[in-house]
Amino acid sequence: MPRKFLKRIMPDHVTMREHKHLRRFGEKIMAPELWHLNRKSVSAAIAIGVFIAFIPMPGQMLLAAALAIWCRVNLPVAVMSVWITNPLTMAPIYFFTYKVGAMILDVPLRTHEFAFTLEWLWEELGFIWQPLLLGSFICGVLAAIAGVIIVRLIWRLVVINSWLKRYHRQKSRQQNDNNKS
């Protein structure tokens, strides 16, 4: 079942409670709802984490943790879902969201040469912030919805598969018992 897999890869509540950034929440992170591994809690946590991952801002993990606590969904899954945007994926994801926002706002794409300076960054942010934020919001909402659907579908398929395996094991045991009689 997905629960067994998630329990293997998730940090335990003691590790999360002692994390330097999560200590701010105190005993609130010890609520049992934040550690439940069920289809609804995990899919809602995925939605929160994926949505926050698409928003270009610092402190994404902290915001995902705060929203998970507020919404009473699985805390570690929400925090880990933010890792969709990491140093390898951040540039392509945010460029794509910028293109989506520019297309919706009917703004021409800025294709100037890249210069790794603070002045260039501030100048370009003045032009791209609206399409970037709009595209990030739209893609974040769509990715969160897709994440919920995918998690619930996979969870259901795994549960059905385990039911079928259990049914076939019981059926073969019954046949073996009948053959022995």
C-alpha positions in Angstrom: 0.0 0.0 0.0 1.1 3.6 -0.5 1.1 4.0 3.3 3.9 1.5 3.8 6.1 3.2 1.1 5.4 6.7 2.5 6.2 5.6 6.1 9.6 4.3 4.8 10.6 7.6 3.1 9.1 10.1 5.5 11.0 11.5 8.5 9.5 10.7 11.9 7.6 13.3 13.9 10.5 13.7 16.4 12.9 14.7 13.6 10.4 17.2 12.2 9.7 18.6 15.6 13.4 19.3 16.2 14.0 20.9 12.8 15.4 24.4 13.3 12.7 26.1 11.1 9.8 24.0 12.3 10.5 24.6 16.0 8.6 27.9 15.6 5.4 26.0 15.5 5.9 24.4 18.9 3.5 21.7 19.9 1.2 22.4 17.0 3.2 20.1 14.8 2.5 17.2 17.1 -1.2 17.1 16.2 -2.0 13.6 14.9 -3.8 14.9 11.8 -0.5 16.3 10.6 1.0 12.8 10.5 -1.9 10.7 9.1 -1.1 8.8 6.0 -4.5 8.5 4.3 -5.6 9.3 0.7 -7.2 12.6 1.6 -4.5 13.9 3.8 -1.7 13.0 1.5 -3.4 14.3 -1.7 -4.3 17.6 0.1 -0.7 17.9 1.3 0.5 17.3 -2.3 -1.8 20.1 -3.5 -0.4 22.6 -1.0 3.2 21.7 -1.6 3.0 21.7 -5.4 1.1 25.0 -5.5 3.7 26.6 -3.2 6.5 25.1 -5.4 5.2 27.1 -8.4 5.2 30.4 -6.6 8.7 32.1 -7.0 9.5 33.2 -3.4 11.9 32.3 -0.7 10.8 30.2 2.3 8.6 27.9 0.3 9.1 25.0 2.8 8.1 27.2 5.7 5.0 28.4 4.0 4.0 24.9 3.0 4.5 23.8 6.6 2.4 26.7 7.9 -0.4 25.9 5.4 -0.3 22.2 6.2 -0.7 22.9 9.9 -3.5 25.4 9.2 -5.3 23.0 6.9 -4.6 19.9 9.1 -3.0 17.8 6.3 0.1 15.7 6.2 3.0 17.9 7.2 6.0 16.0 5.8 4.4 15.4 2.5 3.4 19.0 2.1 7.0 20.1 2.9 8.6 17.5 0.6 6.3 18.4 -2.3 7.8 21.8 -2.5 11.0 20.2 -3.7 9.6 20.0 -7.2 11.4 23.3 -7.6 15.0 22.7 -6.8 18.2 24.2 -8.4 17.9 21.9 -11.4 14.2 22.4 -12.2 13.7 26.0 -11.0 14.8 27.8 -14.2 12.7 25.7 -16.6 9.6 25.7 -14.4 9.7 29.5 -13.9 10.5 30.2 -17.5 7.5 28.1 -18.5 5.2 29.9 -16.0 6.5 33.2 -17.3 5.6 32.2 -20.9 2.2 31.1 -19.8 1.6 34.4 -18.0 2.9 36.4 -21.0 0.7 34.5 -23.3 -2.4 35.2 -21.1 -1.6 38.9 -20.7 -0.6 39.1 -24.3 2.8 40.5 -23.5 5.7 39.9 -25.8 8.4 37.6 -24.3 11.6 39.3 -23.0 14.4 37.6 -24.8 17.3 39.8 -23.8 20.8 38.5 -23.3 21.4 37.2 -19.8 23.8 39.1 -17.6 24.5 37.7 -14.1 24.4 41.1 -12.3 22.1 42.6 -9.7 21.2 45.5 -12.0 20.1 43.2 -14.8 18.0 41.2 -12.4 16.2 44.3 -11.0 15.7 45.7 -14.5 14.2 42.5 -15.9 12.0 41.8 -12.8 10.4 45.2 -13.5 9.2 43.8 -16.8 8.5 40.2 -16.1 7.0 40.1 -12.6 3.3 40.3 -13.7 3.5 37.5 -16.3 5.7 35.4 -14.0 3.3 35.7 -11.0 0.2 35.1 -13.1 1.7 32.2 -14.9 3.0 30.8 -11.6 -0.4 31.1 -10.0 -2.2 29.4 -12.9 0.3 26.6 -13.3 0.4 26.1 -9.6 -3.4 25.7 -9.4 -3.4 23.3 -12.4 -0.4 21.3 -11.0 -2.1 21.1 -7.6 -5.3 19.8 -9.1 -3.4 17.3 -11.2 -1.4 16.2 -8.2 -4.6 15.5 -6.2 -6.1 13.5 -9.1 -2.9 11.5 -9.7 -2.3 10.8 -6.0 -5.9 9.6 -5.4 -5.8 7.5 -8.6 -2.5 5.9 -7.8 -3.6 5.3 -4.2 -6.8 3.7 -5.3 -5.0 1.5 -7.9 -2.5 0.3 -5.3 -5.3 -0.5 -2.8 -7.3 -2.4 -5.5 -4.2 -4.3 -6.5 -3.5 -5.3 -2.8 -7.1 -6.4 -2.5 -6.8 -8.6 -5.6 -3.6 -10.1 -4.4 -5.2 -10.9 -1.0 -8.2 -12.4 -2.7 -6.1 -14.6 -5.0 -4.0 -15.7 -2.0 -7.1 -16.7 -0.1 -8.5 -18.4 -3.1 -5.3 -20.5 -3.6 -5.3 -21.4 0.1 -8.8 -22.6 -0.1 -8.0 -24.7 -3.2 -5.0 -26.2 -1.5 -7.1 -27.0 1.6 -9.7 -28.6 -0.6 -7.0 -30.7 -2.5 -5.6 -31.9 0.8 -9.0 -33.1 2.0 
